[in-house]
């Protein structure tokens, strides 16, 4: 039941299991006259020489190297403790915010959930214009991980962003007026109703070409990257990351390398029906030093290696970095970090380039901390492996081969081939996910927002089965995450949840120090010449740390979890630090009680900015959230068999949005307290007939029959009865820390 509710929440929407629709496009007064138009003539040169324009943040990682380091030092270790809120701008949705804003000549541009765009005065936060692409609500269930958007690109007076329903849009940066839009998903990629493509990646621009990838591997998508002319929107080239399931050419630049190298690395299996995966949902980098585009390639579809390709071959280019030429998309080199991927160990995490001293000479390198837990250093021009070491604890490999860089995979970690279960660290969320890392040339450290979130992998019983309205992973969804029937296993999962910053020295491939947090899924990082690291946390705090020691120098209560990375800029000569606030994404919406930040605050999505002389204040916070309603009585015919089936159907169709074991993480409605569970017909209208389809809640009458939907309702009533007292008690606990009563009734 992938209900992905929309926009504003109120008491009524929680009872109904949906939210009110967003307001339509609003165009407010045009941008003020800019003091200078330095970058309109040649944005590419301005990005290359970004340090000459430190007042701006012109591209996703500030520079093409994506180091997320700023030379600004007005705010520094000696005065950051005096930093105050300068302004805030409330957004029209309470879902997750993962975007990196851009700042161009005094205007801050931000993309927000549901693929919306805002332009605000960077000094005051006053809205200049807003654009709503009107993404249909029923598109929400096509994505695995919330309707988030990670950012935009700027080029020659235009701003560019992707939409969750697969469009690439160009707007006039001054007015917000539409210049052009294209649908990025080719017809030949849509092989049947199971195909499900979304966009939440921030586009990058290389030599006048807008580069965009897509997501959807959990639903059977085939990965590719497209390049469009920035002025006209005309498609220049498309590079597919995995072979064509029809075993035929795509008439694309990727044809030659797929036919000569990739096809032979895939066995026979479900990829020919599912598409193979390999989606490029986060990292795309242009490097002007090598004049190459680096593509971070994702996981396979399905995850299960045995089902996907018969347990044979390396499955190129899954879990790889691929380098292509920006003008043509022609293949240059690749390096596969996770062969035979069966853990969802994507390589789409942020790709960064550095000039690094290695064996007495300075080399231009790629540094990469993908999900699999190893920190890689590769030659940026050739892709040659230089070194790797694990930056977090991992139990799937005994290091990597020092010559080839290939991981030494432990036989017991190959869960799809052994046929058993595997408790893996890192789990599917990785040792590092999309939260941006940063670099500081003053310390020489790469700072990684690391985490430990285990995952229990168990093979799907009875062979691979495709569900059109659900994730298709090849896993037993009744045995993942918290659902280990062993109570000690549940305790172990909670004990193993961790999050921290790793200050990684790439010269020694070791950690210099760590900054420990209370839990995982914290925000991305920013480093500055002021000797600072900035980061927002899942618990709703925004921090500044000393980049040399990790000492905590500043804390601000932002009222909601922060997963987006900060940026910094100047306006009227004053330095600001800004970040998007909003709790969401796959960890909060799926892992339920394990994902809840401490405290019981209502989620607030907003833009906030700080300065040394800020005078703004946030509105009063609701620190309790909604109060659960007393659950209804269980139906007389809700026997153990019906409850077990309801549990199975819930884990198959509902868990991805409403939380593992029917405990919401606080972003989307918690169905235990929905008014719809109080009546069979009400619940069927919502789940079966799609009463709230327009607001993100899909209909499931083609996937389940009325009896199966009723079994879900009965299961939810049982879970509400089992956990009601614990929920009320938790709201009386200032720390909001869950106890084991949340896990009662875990598996009927």
N, C-alpha and C positions, 0 to 999 in steps of 0.2 A: 504494500500500500504506500506508494511513494508520494504522499501528500507533501507538497512543498509550498507552504502557504506564503502569501504575498503581503508585502508592505506593512501596514500598521496593525498592531494587535490590540485588542481590548477584551474585556471579559466575555462579551458575546462571541467573539471569534474563537476564543479558546473552547467554549462550549460546543461550538459547531465544528471545530477542527479546521478552521480556515481563517483567513484574514481579509481585510478590506483591500480593494484594488488601489493601485497607486494613482495619484493624480496625473493628468495628462501633461504633455509638453507645456512648459511655461517659458516664454521669452520675455525677459525683463530688460531694463535699459542696457544699451550696448556698452562695451568695454570702454573705460576711459582712454583718452589718447595716451599712447605709450611714449615714454621718454626717449626711447631709441628703437630702431628696427634693425638691430645688428644682424639678426639671424635670418631675415626673410630672403636674402640673396642666396645664401649657401648654408643651409642648416647642417649639412654633413661636415663642413669645415668647422663650424661653430661647435659641434659635438666633439670633434677631434681635439679642438683647442678649448675644451670646456673650462680649464683652469683659468683661462683669460676672461671668463664670464662667470665667476663663482656665484653671482647673484641669482643665476638661473639653475634650473634642474631640467635639462633639455631632453633627456632620454631615460629609459626605464632604470638603468643602473647609474645614471648621471653621465657616465662616459661609455664609449663602446666597450671598454674593458670590463664593465659592470662590477667595478670594485666597491661602489657605494661609499666612497670616501670623498669628503668635501674639504677644500683648503680653508674654509671659513673658521675663524678662531675667536670671534667676538665673544661667544659663549665658550667658556673653557673650564678647566678643573678648579680654578680659583674662585669662579663666580657662579657656576651652574646651580649651586644651592639656592641662589636668589631668583632662579627662573620661575616665571608665573604664566598663567594662562592668558594669552593675548586675545584670542577670539575662538568661538566655536560656531559650527553651522550644523544644525540637526538635519538628518536625512529622512527620507520618506519611507524607510523600511527598517525593520528591526532584525534583519537577517545579517549574515556574515559580510564583512568588508575586508577585502584582501588587496585593494588597489594601491599602486604607487602613483601619487599625483605628479604632474609636471608643473614647472613654473617657468613662464616665458615673459620677461619684461613686465613684471608686476602683476601678472594674472596667473592664478593657480587653477589648473584643470584637473578634475578628478573623475574617474569612473567609479560607479557604485553598483551595488547588487541590482539585479534585473537589467544590467547593461545600460544604465543611465549615465549621462555626462553632465557635470556641473562646471561652470566657470565662475570663480569668485575673485574678488579683490584680495591679493595675497597679503595685504597689510591689515585688512579689516574683516575679511570673511564675508563681505557683503556680496550677495548673488548678482552676477552680471547677466548670465543666461543659463538656461538648462535645456537639455534635449532628452526626450524619452523615445526610444525606438519602438516602444509598444510591443515588447516581446510577449507573445501569447502565454497566458498562465499555464495552459496544458503542456507547454514545452518543459516545465520544471522537472517532470519525472524522466526526462531523457538523460539527465546528468546524474553522476554518482555522488556529487559532493557539494550540493548547494548551488544556487544560481548566482555565484560570485563572479566578479570581474577583476582581473589583476592589474589593469592599467591601459595606457594609451601610448601613442607615438605622436610626435610633432614634426612637421616638415613644411617649410616654405609657406607659412601662414595658414596651414591646415592642421587639424587634429584628427587622428584615426583611432578607431577602436573596433573590437569584435563584439558581436551580440550572441547571447546564449542560443538563439535559434539559427546560428550559422552565417550571419551576415558580416561583412566588413564595411564600415561606414566612414566617410570622410566629411568633415564639417569645416566651415569657415571659422577660424579661431577667434575672430573678432565678434562675429554675430551669432554663431551657433547654427547658421543656416546650412542645410544639407547641400553638399557639393556632388557627391556620388555615393552609391552603395551597390555592392555585389553580393550574390549568394555564393559562398565559398565551397559548397559541397557539390562535386561533380555528379552528374546523373549516373555515370558508370560505377560510382562508389556506393550507390544506394541499392544494394542487392537484397531486395525483399524487405518486409515490414520490420525485421529485427534491427536493421541499421539504425543507429542512434548517434548522431554527431552533435556536439555542442562546442561553443567557444567560450573560454574564460581566460585565455592567455593574452598577455599584452603584446600587441604587434611590435615589430622592430623594423627599421627602415635602413636599407643598404643601397647606396648609389641610386637613390630615387625609386627604389622598389620597396613596397610594403610587404613584409613577410608575416605570414599568419599560419598557425597550426590549429589543431582541434583536439577535443577529447572524445571519449566514448568507448574505450576498449572493453569496459565491463559489460557493455551492451552489444558488442560484436563489430565495432567499427574497425576500419583499416586506416592506418596512419599515413599522413602526407603533410607536406609543407607547400604552400602556394605563395607566389610572388606576383604582386600587382603593381602596375605603373601608378606612382603616387599622384600624378596629375589627372589621369583619365580613368583609373580603375580597371584598365585592360589587363587580362591575365598574361604575364610574361612566361612563367614556367611553373611546373608542379613536380615535386620529387616525392615519390612513394617510398615509405620506409620498410615495407615488407612485400613479399611477392603477391602478384595478382592471383586470387583464388581460382580464376578461370584458366590459369596457365596461358595467358596471352599478353601481348604487350599493351601498355597503357598509352603508347605514343608520347612518352614523357622522357625527360633527361635521365630518369632512374632506370629505364628499360635495360640498358646495357649491363650495369652493375648487378641488377637483380637477376638477370638471366645467367651471367657468368659466375657470380659468387653466392648470391643469397638463396636461390631456389634449391641448390644441392644441400643446404643446411637444414631444410625442413623435411620431416617425415610426413606420412599420410595421417590426416586427422581432421578434427573439427574446424581448423583454421580455414578449410576450404568452404565451409558454410558460414563461419563466423567472421571471417575477414582477417584474422591474425593479430589484430591489435597494433602495437607500435605507434600509438598516437603521440603527437608532439603537443602536449598540453601546457607546457610552461617555458622551457628555455630555448631561445633562439638568439644567437649572438653573431654580430658582424665584427670582424677584426680587421681594421685598416692596415695593420702591420703586415699581416700575411695575405690580405685581400681575400679572405675566406669567410664563409658563413658556417657556423657550427650549430648542428641540430642535435638536441637531446631527445633520444627516442625512449618511449615508454614500454609498458609491460605487454605481455601476450594476451590474446583472446582465444579461448578462455585462459585463466591463470594456470589451470591444470596442464602441466607439460605432457603427461601421458595422453590425455584426451586431445590436447591441441595438435600435437604432431607425432603421436605414437611413441613418445619417449625417445625420439631419435633426433640427432643434430643439434646445432647451436642456436638455430632459429634467428638468423640475421635479419634485420639489424636491431632486434629487441635489446633493450638494456645497453645501448651503445651511444657513442658520440660519432656523428657523421659530418664530414666537412665537404662543402660543395662551393662552386664558384658563384658569386652573387649575380653576375650578368645572365648566366645560362642555367644554373642549377646542376651543372655537370659534377659528377662524383670526383672527389680527390683522394680522401682516405677515410678510414673508420677505425674505431677501437671499441671492442665489446667488453664492457665491464662485468656483465652478468650473463654468461652463456647458460642455455637451458633454463631460463628464468621460470621458476614456479613459486615465487614468493611475492610477486608484484614489486620487485626491486627495480623500479624505473631509473633511467638516467636523465630524466628531464629536469632534475634539480639544477640550480643556477650554475652556469658555466662562466668562469672568470679567467681573464688573462693577466699575467704578471711577467715582469722581467726579473729573473731570479738567478742568483749566483749558484752554479752547480759545477762541482769539480774544477773550481778556479776560473770558470768563464761564465759570463752572463748569457742566459738563454731566455728566449721568449717562449713562455709555456702556458698551458691550460692547467688550472687547478680546479678540482672537482670533488665534491662531497655528496655522492648520490645516496640513494636509500640504503644500499647494501652495506654501509658502515665503513667503507674504505675511502681514504683520501688519496686521490690520484694526481700525479703530475705527468703531463704528456707534452711532448714537443708540439708547439702550436702549428708549425708549418707542415710537419710530416705525420703527426699523430703517433710518433714513436713513444713507446712506454719508457718512462724514466724511473718512477718509483711509486710505491703505494704503501700505506699502513692504515690499520683500523683506528678511526677517530672516536669510536664508541665500542662498547663491548658487543661482540657478535658470536653466535654459536653455530653458524652455517658453513664456515670455511676456516681452514688452518692457514691463514695468510694468503699471499699471492706468489706466484712464480716470479723470482727476481729478474728473469730475462724477458718473459712474455707478458707478465702482468696478469695472467689468467689465474682466477681464484682456485685454491686447492679445496674443492668442495668436500665436506665430510659426507661419507656414504649415508649416514643416518639422517642427514638433512634433506635427502632426495625423497621427500614424502610421497610424491606421485609414483615413484618407482618401487618403493618399499611397500606401498599399500596401507601404511598405518597412519598415525597422526604425528604431528610435529609441533612442539611448542617452541616457536622461533623468536630469537632476538637478533637483529631487529625484526619486527613484524612487518605487516604490509604497509604501515605508515612510515617505515624507514627510520634510520638514525638521523636523517635530515630530510625534510620535505620541501615544500615550496617557499617556506619562510626564508627570506634573503639573508645570505651571509655577507660579510663586508671585510675590507682589508685596510690596514693602516701602515703606510710606508714608513712612519716614524718608529713603530715597534717591529715591523716586519711580520706581524701576525695576521693570519686569516681567522676571523671570528665566526664561529659556526653556531647557529641556534639548534643544538643537538637535543635528542630525546630518546627515550626508551619506552616503547609501547609494544609489548609482546603480542603474538597472534598464534592461535591454535589452528593449524591446517589439518583438515581431515577430508579424505577423498569422498566425492559424491557417490552415494550408493546406487548401484544398478546402471552404471555408465552415464555418459553425458546426456543431460536433458535440457532442452532450450525452453525458457519461459519468456514469451514476447514482452511481458510487462515487468520484468525483473532483471536483476543482475544475473549474468551467466558466467560463473567462475569455475565450475567443475568442483566446487566444494560442497560438503554437507553443511548447509547454513544453520543447522540445528546444533552444530558442534564448534562454532567459531567464537572468538572473543571471550566473553564472560561465560559462555555456555558449557564449559567443562562440567560434567555432572559431579566431579569430585570437589567437595567443598574446599579442600586444601588447595586445589588448583585455582579456585576463585580467589582465595586469599593471596596466593602467589602472584596472580595477575595484578592485584592492587598494590602489593608490595613492590613489584617490579616497575611500576609507572614512575618515570623520572623525566626531568627536563633541566637543561643547563646551557650556558654558553661555554664553548671550548675555544680558548685562545690557542690556535694551532700554529706552530712554527713550521712552515713548509721547508725550511732549510734543513731541519733535523728530522722532520716527519714525526714530531712529538708535541704533546700538549704542554704549553708554558704554564697555564693555570686554567681553572674553571670557575664559573660563577653559577652556583647551584640555585635552582628555583624549586618551588613547591610541586610543580607538575609539568607535563609536556604541553605541546601545541602552543608555544609562545610565539610572539611576533618576530618579524624580520629585524635586521640590524642596520645601523648607520654609524659610521665613524667619521670623526672630524679632526682638523688640525688643532683644535682646542684640547686634544688628548682625551676625547670622550667616545664612549659607545652609548648609543641610545637604543632602547628597546621597550616595547609594550609587552605585557604579560597576560596570560589567560585569566589571572585573578583580577584583572581590571586596573592594574597599576601601570604607570609609565615611569621608566627609570633612566637615569644616566649613570654610567660606570666609568671609572678610571681605566683607560685603555692599557696602561702599563701594569696595573695590579688587579683590576677587577673590583676595586672598592666601590661600594654603592654610594653615590654622591647626591642623588636626588630621587624623590618619589612623588608621584602625583596620582591621586585616586580618580581614574577616568570613568568609573561607574560601570563599565562593561569590559569584557575580555577584548584584548587587542591581538590580532594575528597579522595585520598589515605591517610593512616596514616604514620607518620614518624617512623624511627627507629634510633638507635644510636649504635656506635661501636667504637673500636679503631683499628688503623693500624699504625705500627711502633711507638707505644706509644702515638699517637695523636688521640683525640676524634673527631669523625665526626657525623653529623646528616644528614640523607639522606631521600628523599621522591620521589615518582613518581608524575609527573605533567601531567595533561591531563583532560580536561573538558568533561564529558560524563555521561552515565548512564541514568536511566529512567526520572529523573527530567528535565535535560537539553533537552533530545530529544523529550519529550512529551509535556511539558508545555510551550514551545515556548518563547514568549516575557517575561512571568513571570519568566523564568529560566535564562535569559541572565545575565551574570555578568556585573557590571558597566564597561563602556568602550566598545569599539568595536574591541578588539584585535582578531586576528586570533588564533585559538586553536593550541597550540604546545604541543606535548607529548614528555617528556624527563625524564631522571633521573637526579636529582641534589643532590649535597652533600656539606655540609658546614663544615668549621673548623675555628679556631681562626686566622689562618694565611693564609687563602685562597687567591689565586691570579687570579682566573678565572673570566671571564665575559660572560654573555649571548650575543648572536648576537643581532643586532638592531631589534626592534619589529615593526610590522605593527599594528598601533593603530586604523585603520579605517576598516579593513576587506574588503570584496568585495563591489563594488558599484552596487546597483541594476540597472538593465537595464529597460528602459521605457517599460511598458507592451504593449502587442498587443491589437488590437481592439477586442471588444466582438463580438461573432458570432451573426448574426441577429436572429437566432432561439433560443437563450439562454434566454428563458422566465423564469418567477418566478418558475414554476413547475420544469423545468430542473435544475435550480440552487439549488432548495431545495433538489432534488434527488442527485445532485453532492455533496452537503454538507453532506447528510446522508451517501453516499458511502465513502466519504473521512473519516468521523469520524469512520466508521466501519473498514476500511482496511488500512488507511494511518496515522492516528493520532499518533499511537504508535512510529513512527519513525520520521515523518516529522513535528510534532508539532500540538498542539491544534489550531483549527481554521486556519490552514495553515500558521502558523508563526513558523519557526524553531528556536530552541534554540541555533543554531550556531554550532552544531556538525555534523549533517547530512544535505544534501542539502535542501535548502528552495525552494520548488517547485514553488513558485510564480515567481521566477527569473530563472527557468529552461528554456533552449532553446526549450525543448520538448513541452511546452505548446503553441508554436507558430504554431503548425500544428497538425491536427487530426491524420494523419498517424504516425507522429513522436511519438506522445504521446501514441498511441495504441501499437506501436512497443516496447516502453519502458515498459508500464504497462501491456498490454495484453500478448505480446509475450515474454517478459523477455529478452530484448536485453542486459541487464546488470546483468543477473542472476549470472554470475561467480563472480561479485564484490559485491554481497549482496542484489541486488534488485530482489525480487521474481517476478514471472509472475502470473497474476490474471485472465486469460481468462477462467478458470474453475469456478471462483467465481462471475464474472461479465460479462455481455454481452457488445458488443461494444458500445451500446448506453449509458449504465451506466458509462463506462470508459470515454466517451466523455463528459458526464455531469460533471465528476470530473474535466476535463480540463477546462470546461466553468466556473466552480466554482473557480478554481485557477486563471483564468484570471480576474474574478470579484474581488477577494481578492487582486490581484496585483494592480488593478486600484484603489481600495479603500485605499491602504496603501503605495503606492509608495512615495508620498510626505513626509509622516511621516518617512519612512525608510531613505530617503536622509537627512532629517532634523536631525534625530538622530545621524547620522555620523558627523554632524557639531557641535553636542553638546558634549563637552569634557566628560561629565558624562555619556553619552550614556543612559540616563534614558528614558524609553518608556512613551508615553502619551496615552490618551484615543483614539486617532485616530487609534492606532493599533487594536482596538476592533471594529472598524466600520464594518458593514456588517457581524456581528458575526453569526446571525442565519437568513437565508433568510425567 
